[in-house]
């Protein structure tokens, strides 16, 4: 655990932490049930949106939009970057993160649009056009890497 970033003050930091542990060594499944997850309609993941859940991790920024999906993407990239891995293993990790970004492209777009809306100035149309092209390119590259 000393070689990880531990649990951070953001939604999904437990997933990043587990990913780092998986990179560092083998994970064994214990056949007996040591954890019971209560899953019900009022569970926090269903009762609150991502923004509301994100404010639980750092109440000091409760009023700010937190771009939780982008934060998770950046934290995954940082975790792979700081691990002592060969270039091939890092490449495969980055490809997996790219896959995650593809699966979460809608949420990443929502966060991006929210970021643009909150800018103190209006984004010029040519810049918005370039951003749209970049989004389409990312989706194409990831789609082609899957086949």
DSSP file (Angstrom, degrees, kcal/mol; ACC not computed):
  #  RESIDUE AA STRUCTURE BP1 BP2  ACC     N-H-->O    O-->H-N    N-H-->O    O-->H-N    TCO  KAPPA ALPHA  PHI   PSI    X-CA   Y-CA   Z-CA
    1    1 A X    >         0   0    0      0, 0.0     3,-1.7     0, 0.0     5,-0.2   0.000 360.0 360.0 360.0 -23.0    0.0    0.0    0.0
    2    2 A X  T 3   +     0   0    0      1,-0.3     0, 0.0     3,-0.1     0, 0.0   0.786 360.0  55.8 -63.0 -25.6    3.0    2.3    0.5
    3    3 A X  T 3  S+     0   0    0      2,-0.0    -1,-0.3    17,-0.0     2,-0.2   0.328  99.4  77.6 -90.4   8.4    3.5    2.3   -3.3
    4    4 A X  S <  S-     0   0    0     -3,-1.7     3,-0.1     1,-0.0    13,-0.1  -0.618  84.6-120.9-110.1 172.5   -0.1    3.6   -4.0
    5    5 A X        -     0   0    0      1,-0.2    12,-0.1    -2,-0.2    -3,-0.1   0.413  51.2-145.6 -88.0   0.9   -1.8    6.9   -3.7
    6    6 A X        -     0   0    0     -5,-0.2     2,-0.4    11,-0.1    -1,-0.2  -0.092  48.1 -27.1  60.3-165.2   -4.2    5.4   -1.2
    7    7 A X  S    S-     0   0    0     -3,-0.1     2,-0.1     9,-0.1     7,-0.1  -0.661  71.7-155.9 -82.5 129.4   -7.9    6.5   -1.1
    8    8 A X        -     0   0    0     -2,-0.4     2,-1.0     2,-0.2     5,-0.2  -0.354  29.7 -96.3 -98.6-179.7   -8.3   10.1   -2.3
    9    9 A X  S    S+     0   0    0     -2,-0.1     2,-0.3     4,-0.1    48,-0.1  -0.438  92.4  83.2 -94.2  58.4  -10.9   12.8   -1.7
   10   10 A X  S >  S-     0   0    0     -2,-1.0     3,-1.6    47,-0.1    -2,-0.2  -0.990  88.2 -85.0-156.3 156.6  -12.9   12.1   -4.9
   11   11 A X  T 3  S+     0   0    0     -2,-0.3    43,-0.1     1,-0.3    -2,-0.1  -0.422 112.7  19.0 -64.4 131.3  -15.6    9.8   -6.1
   12   12 A X  T >> S+     0   0    0     -2,-0.2     4,-1.6    -4,-0.1     3,-0.8   0.510  77.9 130.4  87.9   6.0  -14.2    6.5   -7.4
   13   13 A X  H <>  +     0   0    0     -3,-1.6     4,-2.4     1,-0.3     5,-0.1   0.794  69.3  61.9 -64.0 -24.5  -10.9    6.7   -5.6
   14   14 A X  H 3> S+     0   0    0      2,-0.2     4,-2.4     1,-0.2    -1,-0.3   0.860 101.9  51.2 -66.8 -33.5  -11.4    3.2   -4.3
   15   15 A X  H <> S+     0   0    0     -3,-0.8     4,-2.2     2,-0.2    -2,-0.2   0.909 110.4  48.0 -69.1 -42.2  -11.4    1.9   -7.9
   16   16 A X  H  X S+     0   0    0     -4,-1.6     4,-2.3     2,-0.2    -2,-0.2   0.922 111.8  51.1 -62.3 -44.0   -8.1    3.7   -8.6
   17   17 A X  H  X S+     0   0    0     -4,-2.4     4,-2.2     1,-0.2    -2,-0.2   0.924 110.7  47.5 -59.2 -47.2   -6.6    2.3   -5.4
   18   18 A X  H  X S+     0   0    0     -4,-2.4     4,-2.3     1,-0.2    -1,-0.2   0.873 109.8  54.1 -64.1 -36.6   -7.7   -1.2   -6.3
   19   19 A X  H  X S+     0   0    0     -4,-2.2     4,-2.0     2,-0.2    -1,-0.2   0.906 108.1  49.4 -62.3 -41.5   -6.2   -0.8   -9.8
   20   20 A X  H  X S+     0   0    0     -4,-2.3     4,-1.9     2,-0.2    -2,-0.2   0.910 110.3  50.3 -64.0 -42.0   -2.9    0.3   -8.3
   21   21 A X  H  X S+     0   0    0     -4,-2.2     4,-1.3     1,-0.2    -2,-0.2   0.901 109.4  51.7 -62.1 -39.8   -2.9   -2.8   -6.0
   22   22 A X  H  < S+     0   0    0     -4,-2.3    -1,-0.2     1,-0.2    -2,-0.2   0.876 109.1  50.2 -64.9 -37.1   -3.7   -5.0   -9.0
   23   23 A X  H  < S+     0   0    0     -4,-2.0    -1,-0.2     1,-0.2    -2,-0.2   0.875 109.0  53.2 -66.6 -36.8   -0.7   -3.5  -10.9
   24   24 A X  H  < S-     0   0    0     -4,-1.9     2,-0.3    -5,-0.1    -1,-0.2   0.741 123.4 -34.9 -74.8 -23.9    1.6   -4.1   -8.0
   25   25 A X  S  < S-     0   0    0     -4,-1.3    -1,-0.1    -3,-0.2     2,-0.1  -0.983  80.3 -43.7-176.8-175.0    0.9   -7.8   -7.5
   26   26 A X        -     0   0    0     -2,-0.3     2,-0.5    -3,-0.1    -3,-0.1  -0.385  40.8-148.8 -73.2 147.4   -1.5  -10.7   -7.6
   27   27 A X        -     0   0    0     -2,-0.1     2,-0.4    -5,-0.1    -1,-0.0  -0.976  12.7-155.8-115.9 129.7   -5.0  -10.4   -6.2
   28   28 A X        -     0   0    0     -2,-0.5     2,-0.5     2,-0.0    -2,-0.0  -0.857  10.8-134.2-108.4 139.5   -6.5  -13.6   -4.8
   29   29 A X        -     0   0    0     -2,-0.4     2,-0.5     2,-0.0     3,-0.0  -0.800  14.8-147.6 -90.2 127.6  -10.1  -14.3   -4.5
   30   30 A X        -     0   0    0     -2,-0.5     4,-0.2     2,-0.1    -2,-0.0  -0.848   9.3-142.5 -93.8 125.4  -11.1  -15.7   -1.1
   31   31 A X  S    S+     0   0    0     -2,-0.5     2,-0.2     2,-0.1    -1,-0.1   0.714  75.9  80.8 -66.9 -20.9  -14.0  -18.2   -1.5
   32   32 A X  S    S-     0   0    0      1,-0.1     2,-0.7     2,-0.0    -2,-0.1  -0.578  89.8-107.8 -87.7 152.3  -15.8  -17.2    1.7
   33   33 A X        +     0   0    0     -2,-0.2     3,-0.1     1,-0.2    -2,-0.1  -0.664  45.4 160.3 -79.9 114.6  -18.0  -14.1    1.9
   34   34 A X        +     0   0    0     -2,-0.7     2,-0.4     1,-0.2    -1,-0.2   0.432  64.0  47.0-110.2  -4.9  -16.3  -11.4    4.0
   35   35 A X        -     0   0    0      2,-0.0     2,-0.5     0, 0.0    -1,-0.2  -1.000  61.4-161.3-141.4 136.9  -18.2   -8.5    2.7
   36   36 A X        -     0   0    0     -2,-0.4     2,-0.6    -3,-0.1    -3,-0.0  -0.974  10.2-156.0-121.1 119.2  -22.0   -7.9    2.3
   37   37 A X        -     0   0    0     -2,-0.5     2,-0.7     2,-0.0    -2,-0.0  -0.830  11.1-142.1 -96.4 121.8  -23.1   -5.1    0.0
   38   38 A X        -     0   0    0     -2,-0.6     2,-0.6     2,-0.0    -2,-0.0  -0.739  20.9-173.8 -83.1 118.3  -26.5   -3.8    0.7
   39   39 A X        +     0   0    0     -2,-0.7     2,-0.3     4,-0.1    -2,-0.0  -0.956  20.9 138.8-118.1 116.4  -28.1   -3.0   -2.6
   40   40 A X    >   -     0   0    0     -2,-0.6     3,-2.1     1,-0.0     6,-0.2  -0.952  64.6 -95.4-151.1 164.9  -31.5   -1.3   -2.5
   41   41 A X  T 3  S+     0   0    0     -2,-0.3    -1,-0.0     1,-0.3    -2,-0.0   0.764 121.4  52.6 -59.2 -27.2  -33.4    1.5   -4.3
   42   42 A X  T 3  S+     0   0    0      4,-0.1    -1,-0.3     5,-0.1     5,-0.1   0.330  78.7 132.2 -91.9   8.5  -32.4    4.1   -1.6
   43   43 A X  S X> S-     0   0    0     -3,-2.1     4,-2.8     1,-0.1     3,-1.8  -0.267  71.1-113.3 -58.6 148.2  -28.6    3.3   -2.0
   44   44 A X  H 3> S+     0   0    0      1,-0.3     4,-2.0     2,-0.2    -1,-0.1   0.829 115.0  59.8 -56.8 -35.6  -26.5    6.4   -2.3
   45   45 A X  H 34 S+     0   0    0      1,-0.2    -1,-0.3     2,-0.2     5,-0.1   0.741 117.5  32.6 -68.3 -19.2  -25.5    5.6   -5.9
   46   46 A X  H <4 S+     0   0    0     -3,-1.8    -2,-0.2    -6,-0.2    -1,-0.2   0.760 119.4  49.8-100.5 -33.7  -29.2    5.6   -6.9
   47   47 A X  H  < S+     0   0    0     -4,-2.8     2,-0.4    -5,-0.1    -3,-0.2   0.732 113.3  42.2 -81.2 -23.1  -30.5    8.3   -4.5
   48   48 A X  S  < S-     0   0    0     -4,-2.0    -1,-0.1    -5,-0.3     2,-0.0  -0.945  80.2-121.7-128.0 145.7  -27.9   11.0   -5.3
   49   49 A X     >  -     0   0    0     -2,-0.4     4,-2.4     1,-0.1     5,-0.2  -0.294  37.8 -98.7 -78.4 171.3  -26.3   12.1   -8.5
   50   50 A X  H  > S+     0   0    0      1,-0.2     4,-2.4     2,-0.2     5,-0.1   0.867 122.7  53.5 -59.4 -39.8  -22.5   12.0   -9.1
   51   51 A X  H  > S+     0   0    0      2,-0.2     4,-1.3     1,-0.2    -1,-0.2   0.911 109.8  47.5 -63.2 -43.2  -22.1   15.7   -8.2
   52   52 A X  H  > S+     0   0    0      1,-0.2     4,-0.5     2,-0.2    -2,-0.2   0.910 113.4  47.8 -65.1 -41.7  -23.9   15.3   -4.9
   53   53 A X  H >X S+     0   0    0     -4,-2.4     3,-1.1     1,-0.2     4,-0.7   0.873 106.2  58.6 -66.6 -35.7  -21.8   12.2   -4.0
   54   54 A X  H >X S+     0   0    0     -4,-2.4     3,-0.9     1,-0.3     4,-0.9   0.854  97.6  60.3 -62.6 -34.0  -18.6   13.9   -5.0
   55   55 A X  H 3< S+     0   0    0     -4,-1.3    -1,-0.3     1,-0.2    -2,-0.2   0.715  93.1  66.9 -69.9 -18.1  -19.2   16.7   -2.4
   56   56 A X  H << S+     0   0    0     -3,-1.1     3,-0.4    -4,-0.5    -1,-0.2   0.849  98.3  52.9 -65.7 -33.0  -19.2   14.0    0.3
   57   57 A X  H << S+     0   0    0     -3,-0.9     2,-0.2    -4,-0.7    -1,-0.2   0.821 128.3  14.2 -76.0 -31.1  -15.5   13.4   -0.3
   58   58 A X    ><  -     0   0    0     -4,-0.9     3,-2.0     1,-0.1    -1,-0.3  -0.656  64.1-178.8-145.1  85.3  -14.5   17.0    0.0
   59   59 A X  G >  S+     0   0    0     -3,-0.4     3,-1.6     1,-0.3     4,-0.2   0.701  76.0  75.6 -60.1 -19.6  -17.2   19.2    1.6
   60   60 A X  G 3  S+     0   0    0      1,-0.3    -1,-0.3     2,-0.1     3,-0.2   0.726 101.5  41.1 -66.5 -19.1  -15.0   22.3    1.2
   61   61 A X  G X  S+     0   0    0     -3,-2.0     3,-1.3    -6,-0.2    -1,-0.3   0.016  76.5 125.6-114.5  28.2  -15.8   22.4   -2.5
   62   62 A X  T <  S+     0   0    0     -3,-1.6    -1,-0.1     1,-0.3    -2,-0.1   0.832  73.0  50.6 -54.8 -37.7  -19.5   21.5   -2.1
   63   63 A X  T 3  S+     0   0    0     -3,-0.2     2,-0.3    -4,-0.2    -1,-0.3   0.655  97.1  83.6 -80.5 -15.0  -20.6   24.6   -4.1
   64   64 A X  S <  S-     0   0    0     -3,-1.3     2,-0.3     1,-0.0    -3,-0.1  -0.626  86.2-113.3 -91.3 146.1  -18.3   23.9   -7.1
   65   65 A X        -     0   0    0     -2,-0.3    -2,-0.1     1,-0.1    -1,-0.0  -0.627  30.4-158.2 -71.4 135.0  -19.0   21.6  -10.0
   66   66 A X        -     0   0    0     -2,-0.3     5,-0.2    -4,-0.1    -1,-0.1   0.502  15.0-138.4-105.9  -3.7  -16.4   18.9   -9.6
   67   67 A X     >  -     0   0    0      1,-0.1     4,-2.4     3,-0.1     3,-0.2   0.929  30.0-178.7  48.6  53.7  -16.0   17.2  -13.0
   68   68 A X  H  > S+     0   0    0      1,-0.2     4,-2.2     2,-0.2     5,-0.1   0.823  71.9  51.3 -59.6 -37.7  -16.0   13.8  -11.3
   69   69 A X  H  > S+     0   0    0      2,-0.2     4,-2.2     1,-0.2    -1,-0.2   0.912 111.8  46.4 -70.3 -40.4  -15.5   11.8  -14.5
   70   70 A X  H  > S+     0   0    0      2,-0.2     4,-2.8    -3,-0.2     5,-0.2   0.899 111.4  53.2 -66.1 -38.5  -12.6   13.8  -15.7
   71   71 A X  H  X S+     0   0    0     -4,-2.4     4,-2.6     1,-0.2    -2,-0.2   0.925 109.3  48.5 -60.9 -43.5  -11.0   13.7  -12.2
   72   72 A X  H  X S+     0   0    0     -4,-2.2     4,-2.2     2,-0.2    -1,-0.2   0.909 111.5  49.8 -64.1 -41.4  -11.3    9.9  -12.3
   73   73 A X  H  X S+     0   0    0     -4,-2.2     4,-2.2     2,-0.2    -2,-0.2   0.938 112.5  46.9 -60.9 -47.7   -9.7    9.7  -15.7
   74   74 A X  H  X S+     0   0    0     -4,-2.8     4,-2.8     1,-0.2    -2,-0.2   0.899 111.3  51.5 -62.6 -41.3   -6.8   11.9  -14.6
   75   75 A X  H  X S+     0   0    0     -4,-2.6     4,-2.4    -5,-0.2    -1,-0.2   0.883 108.5  51.2 -66.2 -37.6   -6.3    9.9  -11.4
   76   76 A X  H  X S+     0   0    0     -4,-2.2     4,-2.0     2,-0.2    -1,-0.2   0.937 112.1  47.4 -61.8 -45.3   -6.2    6.6  -13.4
   77   77 A X  H  X S+     0   0    0     -4,-2.2     4,-2.5     1,-0.2    -2,-0.2   0.918 112.4  49.3 -62.0 -43.7   -3.6    8.2  -15.7
   78   78 A X  H  X S+     0   0    0     -4,-2.8     4,-2.2     1,-0.2    -1,-0.2   0.892 108.3  53.7 -62.6 -39.5   -1.6    9.5  -12.8
   79   79 A X  H  X S+     0   0    0     -4,-2.4     4,-0.7     1,-0.2    -1,-0.2   0.911 112.3  43.0 -65.4 -40.6   -1.6    6.1  -11.0
   80   80 A X  H >< S+     0   0    0     -4,-2.0     3,-0.7     1,-0.2    -1,-0.2   0.909 112.3  55.3 -68.3 -40.4   -0.2    4.3  -14.1
   81   81 A X  H 3< S+     0   0    0     -4,-2.5    -2,-0.2     1,-0.2    -1,-0.2   0.867 109.3  45.1 -61.9 -37.6    2.3    7.1  -14.7
   82   82 A X  H 3< S+     0   0    0     -4,-2.2    -1,-0.2    -5,-0.1    -2,-0.2   0.587  92.7  99.6 -87.2  -7.2    3.8    6.8  -11.2
   83   83 A X  S << S-     0   0    0     -3,-0.7     2,-1.5    -4,-0.7   -79,-0.0  -0.503  82.2-117.7 -75.6 146.2    3.9    3.0  -11.1
   84   84 A X        +     0   0    0     -2,-0.2     2,-0.3     6,-0.0    -1,-0.1  -0.673  62.7 139.7 -84.8  89.5    7.3    1.4  -11.9
   85   85 A X        -     0   0    0     -2,-1.5     2,-0.1    -5,-0.2   -62,-0.0  -0.898  54.8-104.4-129.1 156.6    6.3   -0.5  -15.0
   86   86 A X     >  -     0   0    0     -2,-0.3     4,-2.5     1,-0.1     5,-0.2  -0.328  41.4-103.2 -72.3 165.3    7.9   -1.2  -18.3
   87   87 A X  H  > S+     0   0    0      1,-0.2     4,-2.4     2,-0.2     5,-0.1   0.861 120.4  53.9 -61.8 -35.9    6.8    0.7  -21.4
   88   88 A X  H  > S+     0   0    0      2,-0.2     4,-2.3     1,-0.2    -1,-0.2   0.934 110.3  45.4 -65.4 -45.7    4.8   -2.2  -22.7
   89   89 A X  H  > S+     0   0    0      2,-0.2     4,-2.3     1,-0.2    -2,-0.2   0.909 113.4  50.3 -64.3 -41.3    2.8   -2.7  -19.4
   90   90 A X  H  X S+     0   0    0     -4,-2.5     4,-2.9     2,-0.2     5,-0.2   0.916 108.5  53.5 -61.8 -41.2    2.2    1.1  -19.2
   91   91 A X  H  X S+     0   0    0     -4,-2.4     4,-2.3     1,-0.2    -2,-0.2   0.934 109.6  47.3 -58.3 -47.1    1.0    1.0  -22.8
   92   92 A X  H  X S+     0   0    0     -4,-2.3     4,-2.0     1,-0.2    -1,-0.2   0.879 111.8  50.8 -64.3 -37.3   -1.5   -1.7  -22.0
   93   93 A X  H  X S+     0   0    0     -4,-2.3     4,-2.2     2,-0.2    -1,-0.2   0.927 110.4  48.9 -64.4 -43.6   -2.7    0.1  -18.9
   94   94 A X  H  X S+     0   0    0     -4,-2.9     4,-2.3     1,-0.2    -2,-0.2   0.864 108.8  53.8 -64.7 -34.7   -3.2    3.3  -21.0
   95   95 A X  H  X S+     0   0    0     -4,-2.3     4,-2.1     2,-0.2    -1,-0.2   0.906 108.5  49.4 -64.1 -40.1   -5.1    1.3  -23.6
   96   96 A X  H  X S+     0   0    0     -4,-2.0     4,-2.2     2,-0.2    -2,-0.2   0.893 110.0  50.4 -66.0 -38.7   -7.4    0.0  -20.8
   97   97 A X  H  X S+     0   0    0     -4,-2.2     4,-2.6     2,-0.2    -1,-0.2   0.888 108.1  53.7 -65.1 -38.1   -7.9    3.6  -19.5
   98   98 A X  H  X S+     0   0    0     -4,-2.3     4,-2.2     2,-0.2    -2,-0.2   0.896 107.1  51.6 -60.8 -39.8   -8.8    4.6  -23.1
   99   99 A X  H  X S+     0   0    0     -4,-2.1     4,-2.5     2,-0.2    -2,-0.2   0.920 108.8  50.2 -61.7 -44.3  -11.4    1.8  -23.1
  100  100 A X  H  X S+     0   0    0     -4,-2.2     4,-1.9     1,-0.2    -2,-0.2   0.919 109.2  51.8 -59.6 -43.5  -12.8    3.2  -19.9
  101  101 A X  H  < S+     0   0    0     -4,-2.6    -1,-0.2     1,-0.2    -2,-0.2   0.885 109.3  50.5 -62.0 -38.0  -12.9    6.7  -21.5
  102  102 A X  H >< S+     0   0    0     -4,-2.2     3,-1.4     1,-0.2     4,-0.2   0.937 110.9  47.7 -64.2 -46.6  -14.8    5.3  -24.4
  103  103 A X  H 3< S+     0   0    0     -4,-2.5     3,-0.3     1,-0.3    -1,-0.2   0.808 120.3  39.6 -63.7 -29.0  -17.3    3.5  -22.2
  104  104 A X  T 3X S+     0   0    0     -4,-1.9     4,-2.4    -5,-0.2    -1,-0.3   0.079  78.2 118.2-107.2  22.1  -17.7    6.8  -20.2
  105  105 A X  H <> S+     0   0    0     -3,-1.4     4,-2.3     1,-0.2     5,-0.2   0.838  72.6  55.8 -63.3 -31.9  -17.6    9.2  -23.2
  106  106 A X  H  > S+     0   0    0     -3,-0.3     4,-2.4    -4,-0.2    -1,-0.2   0.955 110.5  44.1 -64.1 -48.0  -21.1   10.5  -22.5
  107  107 A X  H  > S+     0   0    0      1,-0.2     4,-2.4     2,-0.2    -2,-0.2   0.881 112.8  52.0 -64.1 -37.9  -20.3   11.4  -18.9
  108  108 A X  H  X S+     0   0    0     -4,-2.4     4,-2.3    -7,-0.2    -1,-0.2   0.893 110.1  49.4 -64.7 -38.8  -17.0   13.0  -20.0
  109  109 A X  H  X S+     0   0    0     -4,-2.3     4,-3.0    -5,-0.2     5,-0.2   0.913 108.7  52.7 -65.1 -41.6  -18.9   15.0  -22.6
  110  110 A X  H  X S+     0   0    0     -4,-2.4     4,-2.3     1,-0.2    -2,-0.2   0.935 111.4  46.3 -59.2 -46.1  -21.4   16.1  -20.0
  111  111 A X  H  X S+     0   0    0     -4,-2.4     4,-2.2     2,-0.2    -1,-0.2   0.894 112.5  50.9 -62.4 -39.9  -18.5   17.3  -17.7
  112  112 A X  H  X S+     0   0    0     -4,-2.3     4,-2.4     2,-0.2    -2,-0.2   0.917 110.4  48.2 -64.7 -43.7  -16.9   19.1  -20.7
  113  113 A X  H  X S+     0   0    0     -4,-3.0     4,-2.6     1,-0.2    -1,-0.2   0.907 111.0  51.2 -63.6 -40.9  -20.0   20.9  -21.6
  114  114 A X  H  X S+     0   0    0     -4,-2.3     4,-1.5    -5,-0.2    -1,-0.2   0.894 109.1  51.5 -62.8 -39.1  -20.5   21.9  -18.0
  115  115 A X  H  < S+     0   0    0     -4,-2.2     4,-0.4     2,-0.2    -2,-0.2   0.933 110.9  47.5 -61.2 -46.2  -17.0   23.2  -18.0
  116  116 A X  H >< S+     0   0    0     -4,-2.4     3,-1.2     1,-0.2    -2,-0.2   0.899 109.3  53.8 -63.7 -40.7  -17.6   25.3  -21.1
  117  117 A X  H 3< S+     0   0    0     -4,-2.6    -1,-0.2     1,-0.2    -2,-0.2   0.836 108.2  51.0 -61.4 -32.7  -20.8   26.7  -19.8
  118  118 A X  T 3< S+     0   0    0     -4,-1.5    -1,-0.2    -3,-0.2    -2,-0.2   0.466  81.6 116.1 -88.6  -1.3  -19.0   27.9  -16.6
  119  119 A X  S <  S-     0   0    0     -3,-1.2     4,-0.1    -4,-0.4    -3,-0.0  -0.393  72.7-127.4 -64.9 145.4  -16.2   29.7  -18.5
  120  120 A X  S    S+     0   0    0      2,-0.1     2,-0.3    -2,-0.0    -1,-0.1   0.503  91.7  41.5 -74.5  -0.8  -16.3   33.5  -17.9
  121  121 A X  S    S-     0   0    0     -5,-0.2     2,-0.5     0, 0.0    -2,-0.1  -0.916  95.2 -94.9-138.7 164.9  -16.3   34.1  -21.6
  122  122 A X        -     0   0    0     -2,-0.3     2,-0.2     1,-0.0    -5,-0.1  -0.707  40.2-122.2 -85.1 128.0  -18.0   32.6  -24.7
  123  123 A X        -     0   0    0     -2,-0.5    -1,-0.0    -7,-0.2     5,-0.0  -0.512  32.3-110.8 -69.1 129.8  -15.9   29.9  -26.4
  124  124 A X    >>  -     0   0    0     -2,-0.2     4,-2.0     1,-0.1     3,-0.7  -0.327  22.9-120.2 -62.2 144.2  -15.3   30.9  -30.1
  125  125 A X  H 3> S+     0   0    0      1,-0.2     4,-2.6     2,-0.2     5,-0.2   0.854 110.9  57.2 -56.7 -40.4  -17.1   28.6  -32.6
  126  126 A X  H 3> S+     0   0    0      1,-0.2     4,-2.0     2,-0.2    -1,-0.2   0.883 107.6  49.1 -60.3 -35.5  -13.9   27.4  -34.3
  127  127 A X  H <> S+     0   0    0     -3,-0.7     4,-2.2     2,-0.2    -1,-0.2   0.922 110.5  49.8 -67.8 -43.5  -12.6   26.2  -31.0
  128  128 A X  H  X S+     0   0    0     -4,-2.0     4,-2.1     1,-0.2    -2,-0.2   0.895 109.1  52.9 -61.0 -39.7  -15.9   24.4  -30.3
  129  129 A X  H  X S+     0   0    0     -4,-2.6     4,-2.1     1,-0.2    -1,-0.2   0.914 109.0  49.2 -61.4 -42.9  -15.6   22.8  -33.8
  130  130 A X  H  X S+     0   0    0     -4,-2.0     4,-2.4     1,-0.2    -2,-0.2   0.882 109.0  52.9 -64.2 -38.2  -12.1   21.5  -33.0
  131  131 A X  H  X S+     0   0    0     -4,-2.2     4,-2.4     2,-0.2    -1,-0.2   0.900 108.1  50.6 -64.1 -39.8  -13.3   20.1  -29.7
  132  132 A X  H  X S+     0   0    0     -4,-2.1     4,-2.3     2,-0.2    -2,-0.2   0.905 110.3  49.9 -63.1 -41.4  -16.1   18.2  -31.6
  133  133 A X  H  X S+     0   0    0     -4,-2.1     4,-2.6     2,-0.2    -2,-0.2   0.908 109.7  51.0 -63.4 -42.4  -13.5   16.8  -34.0
  134  134 A X  H  X S+     0   0    0     -4,-2.4     4,-2.6     2,-0.2    -2,-0.2   0.923 109.4  50.5 -61.9 -44.5  -11.2   15.7  -31.2
  135  135 A X  H  X S+     0   0    0     -4,-2.4     4,-2.1     1,-0.2    -2,-0.2   0.932 112.3  46.9 -58.9 -45.8  -14.2   13.9  -29.5
  136  136 A X  H  X S+     0   0    0     -4,-2.3     4,-2.2     1,-0.2    -1,-0.2   0.908 111.9  51.1 -63.5 -40.8  -15.0   12.1  -32.7
  137  137 A X  H  X S+     0   0    0     -4,-2.6     4,-2.7     1,-0.2     5,-0.2   0.908 108.7  50.8 -62.8 -43.1  -11.4   11.2  -33.3
  138  138 A X  H  X S+     0   0    0     -4,-2.6     4,-2.3     1,-0.2     5,-0.2   0.922 110.7  49.1 -60.8 -44.0  -11.0    9.7  -29.8
  139  139 A X  H  X S+     0   0    0     -4,-2.1     4,-2.3    -5,-0.2    -1,-0.2   0.893 112.1  48.7 -63.4 -39.6  -14.1    7.6  -30.3
  140  140 A X  H  X S+     0   0    0     -4,-2.2     4,-2.7     2,-0.2     5,-0.2   0.934 111.1  49.2 -66.5 -46.4  -12.9    6.3  -33.7
  141  141 A X  H  X S+     0   0    0     -4,-2.7     4,-1.9     1,-0.2    -2,-0.2   0.921 114.8  44.5 -60.2 -44.9   -9.4    5.4  -32.3
  142  142 A X  H  X S+     0   0    0     -4,-2.3     4,-1.1    -5,-0.2    -1,-0.2   0.907 112.6  51.5 -68.5 -40.4  -10.8    3.5  -29.4
  143  143 A X  H  X S+     0   0    0     -4,-2.3     4,-0.8    -5,-0.2     3,-0.4   0.915 112.3  46.6 -61.7 -42.9  -13.5    1.8  -31.5
  144  144 A X  H  < S+     0   0    0     -4,-2.7     3,-0.4     1,-0.2    -1,-0.2   0.822 107.1  57.3 -69.9 -31.0  -10.8    0.7  -34.0
  145  145 A X  H  < S+     0   0    0     -4,-1.9    -1,-0.2     1,-0.2    -2,-0.2   0.763 102.4  56.8 -70.9 -22.1   -8.5   -0.5  -31.2
  146  146 A X  H  <        0   0    0     -4,-1.1    -1,-0.2    -3,-0.4    -2,-0.2   0.770 360.0 360.0 -77.4 -25.5  -11.3   -2.8  -30.0
  147  147 A X     <        0   0    0     -4,-0.8    -1,-0.2    -3,-0.4    -2,-0.2   0.465 360.0 360.0 -94.9 360.0  -11.6   -4.6  -33.3
